Amino acid sequence: MFGYPQTPTQLGVRPAPALVQQLLLGAFGWMFAGLLLTAGVAFLVATSESLIETVASLWIVLAIGQIALAIGIQAVINRVSPTVSLGLFFVFAATMGLTIGVIVTLYTGESVATAFFSAAAMFGGAAIYGATTRRELAGLGGILSMGLIGLIAAMVVNLFLGSSPLGWLISVIGVVLFTVLTAFDVQRITRGDYAAFAGTMERASILAALHLYLNFINLFLFLLRLMGSGRD
């Protein structure tokens, strides 16, 4: 989601199909690489009691660092080389693996698998819709931005309230929001808006990969909260 004026979508300009294919392959390729790194780190953490304890003790520091990295990558994408941006993305993916490794230990293996495959199916369906629909989704940008801010605010409030019904509602809204965001972001890729913002194909692929990665991870985590069964 970008707030800059006169994007290719707004101008009615469409990139060549070959460029669209290159952008999609680059974005999804880096996203999958990030997910594999996250999964590998998560597996190492989940199978080590000492790592679980270490990550749990550094939870707040990691959370702040992850937020700073996600914002920082988007802020400096046009100022640093694609290699540096990609390195920051992989650092971010690795740190996400640390926290997810702890989270999945709270649920049964079957719950984790169910949430993962459900997230993959929903993400895939939304991505296909975003890439193929003729309906313009750009108008949803403002609504999605407000929804994301509201979701974060509600999650912060519920940290203090600890309300199970509110937590359930937050998870439902999160699933819907990140499913729609996936379709929205994929259409923005195919319309050339990421390339216009980032300036080069390489930077655009990395930025799009970060957004798609965040959509998938959040979709998985919200589904896990909704569908997951805690370990005895």
C-alpha positions in Angstrom: 0.0 0.0 0.0 1.5 3.3 -1.0 0.4 6.9 -0.7 2.3 8.4 -3.5 0.4 10.2 -6.4 0.0 9.1 -10.0 0.8 5.4 -9.7 0.5 3.3 -12.9 -2.9 2.2 -11.7 -4.1 5.8 -11.3 -2.7 6.6 -14.8 -4.3 3.6 -16.4 -0.8 2.4 -17.6 -0.1 -1.3 -17.7 3.4 -2.9 -17.7 4.3 -5.4 -20.4 3.3 -9.0 -19.6 7.0 -10.1 -19.6 7.7 -7.5 -16.9 4.7 -8.6 -14.9 5.9 -12.2 -15.0 9.3 -11.1 -13.9 7.9 -9.1 -11.0 5.7 -11.9 -9.9 8.4 -14.6 -10.1 10.8 -12.4 -8.2 8.3 -11.4 -5.5 7.0 -14.9 -4.9 10.5 -16.5 -5.2 11.9 -14.2 -2.4 8.8 -14.7 -0.3 9.1 -18.5 -0.5 12.8 -18.2 0.3 12.0 -16.1 3.4 9.3 -18.6 4.5 11.7 -21.5 4.2 14.3 -19.6 6.3 11.6 -18.8 8.9 10.4 -22.5 8.9 14.0 -23.7 9.4 14.7 -21.4 12.3 11.4 -22.1 13.8 12.1 -25.9 13.7 15.5 -25.4 15.4 13.8 -23.3 18.2 10.9 -25.6 18.7 13.2 -28.6 19.1 15.5 -27.0 21.7 14.3 -26.2 25.2 17.3 -23.8 25.8 16.4 -21.9 22.6 12.8 -21.7 23.6 13.7 -20.2 27.0 16.2 -17.8 25.4 13.7 -16.5 22.8 11.0 -16.2 25.5 13.2 -14.1 27.7 14.0 -11.8 24.7 10.4 -11.6 23.4 9.9 -7.9 23.8 13.3 -7.0 22.3 12.6 -9.3 19.3 9.1 -7.9 18.7 10.5 -4.3 18.7 13.3 -5.3 16.5 11.0 -7.0 14.0 8.7 -4.0 13.8 11.8 -1.7 13.3 13.2 -4.0 10.5 9.9 -4.2 8.7 9.5 -0.5 8.7 13.1 0.1 8.0 13.3 -2.0 4.9 10.4 -0.1 3.4 11.9 3.2 4.4 15.3 2.6 2.9 14.4 0.4 -0.1 15.2 3.3 -2.5 18.4 4.4 -0.7 20.4 1.1 -0.4 21.4 -1.6 -2.8 19.0 -4.5 -3.5 21.6 -6.8 -1.9 21.4 -4.9 1.4 17.6 -4.8 1.2 17.5 -8.5 0.5 19.9 -9.2 3.4 17.6 -7.1 5.8 14.6 -9.1 4.6 16.3 -12.4 5.4 17.4 -11.1 8.8 13.8 -10.2 9.4 12.6 -13.7 8.2 15.1 -15.3 10.5 14.0 -13.4 13.6 10.4 -14.2 12.7 11.5 -17.9 12.8 12.6 -17.4 16.4 9.3 -16.1 17.6 7.2 -18.5 15.5 9.3 -21.4 16.8 8.1 -20.6 20.3 4.5 -20.0 19.3 4.0 -23.3 17.6 5.2 -25.2 20.7 2.0 -24.0 22.4 -0.2 -25.9 19.9 -0.5 -29.5 18.7 1.4 -30.5 15.6 -2.0 -31.3 13.9 -3.2 -27.8 14.7 -0.1 -26.2 13.2 -0.3 -28.2 10.1 -4.0 -27.5 9.7 -3.5 -23.7 10.1 -0.5 -23.8 7.7 -2.3 -25.6 4.9 -5.5 -23.5 5.4 -3.3 -20.3 5.2 -1.6 -21.6 2.1 -5.0 -22.3 0.4 -6.5 -18.9 1.3 -3.3 -17.1 0.4 -3.1 -18.9 -2.9 -6.7 -18.3 -3.8 -6.4 -14.6 -2.9 -3.2 -14.3 -4.9 -4.8 -15.9 -8.0 -7.8 -13.6 -7.7 -5.6 -10.5 -7.4 -3.6 -11.5 -10.4 -6.6 -12.3 -12.7 -9.5 -10.2 -11.6 -10.5 -7.2 -13.8 -12.0 -5.5 -10.8 -9.8 -2.6 -9.6 -8.9 -3.1 -6.0 -6.9 0.1 -5.6 -9.9 1.8 -4.0 -9.6 -0.6 -1.0 -6.2 0.9 -0.1 -7.6 3.4 2.4 -10.0 1.0 4.0 -7.3 -1.7 4.4 -4.9 0.9 5.9 -7.5 1.9 8.5 -8.4 -1.7 9.1 -4.8 -2.5 9.8 -4.4 0.4 12.2 -7.6 -0.6 14.0 -6.5 -4.2 14.2 -3.2 -3.3 15.8 -4.9 -1.0 18.2 -7.4 -3.7 19.2 -4.5 -6.2 19.7 -2.7 -3.7 22.0 -5.9 -3.1 24.0 -6.5 -6.9 24.4 -3.0 -7.3 25.8 -4.3 -5.6 28.9 -7.9 -6.9 28.8 -7.1 -10.5 28.0 -10.6 -11.0 26.6 -11.1 -14.3 24.8 -14.2 -13.1 22.8 -12.3 -10.0 21.7 -9.3 -12.2 20.9 -11.5 -14.4 18.7 -13.0 -11.4 16.9 -9.5 -10.0 16.3 -8.4 -13.2 14.8 -11.4 -13.4 12.5 -10.9 -9.8 11.3 -7.2 -10.5 10.9 -7.9 -13.5 8.6 -10.2 -11.4 6.5 -7.9 -8.4 6.4 -4.8 -10.3 5.3 -6.6 -12.3 2.8 -7.9 -9.2 1.1 -4.5 -7.6 1.5 -2.9 -10.5 -0.4 -5.2 -9.9 -3.4 -4.7 -6.2 -3.2 -0.9 -6.5 -3.1 -0.7 -9.0 -5.9 -2.8 -6.7 -8.1 -0.5 -3.8 -7.3 2.4 -6.0 -8.4 0.7 -6.8 -11.7 -0.2 -3.2 -12.3 3.4 -2.0 -11.9 2.8 0.1 -8.7 5.6 -1.6 -6.8 8.1 -1.1 -9.6 7.0 2.6 -9.8 7.6 3.1 -6.1 10.8 1.1 -5.8 12.4 2.4 -9.0 13.9 -1.0 -10.2 12.7 -4.5 -10.7 15.0 -5.9 -8.1 13.9 -3.5 -5.4 10.3 -3.9 -6.3 10.5 -7.7 -6.0 12.0 -7.5 -2.6 9.5 -5.0 -1.3 6.6 -7.0 -2.7 8.1 -10.2 -1.2 8.2 -8.5 2.2 4.5 -7.5 1.9 3.4 -11.0 0.7 5.5 -12.6 3.4 3.8 -10.5 6.1 0.4 -11.3 4.7 1.1 -15.1 4.8 2.7 -15.1 8.2 -0.2 -13.1 9.7 -2.8 -15.2 8.0 -1.1 -18.3 9.4 -0.9 -16.9 13.0 -4.5 -15.7 13.1 -5.7 -19.0 11.7 -3.6 -20.8 14.3 -5.3 -18.8 17.1 -8.7 -19.6 15.6 -8.2 -23.3 14.8 -5.4 -24.3 17.1 -5.6 -26.8 20.0 -3.3 -26.2 22.9 -0.9 -28.9 24.0 -1.9 -30.8 27.2 
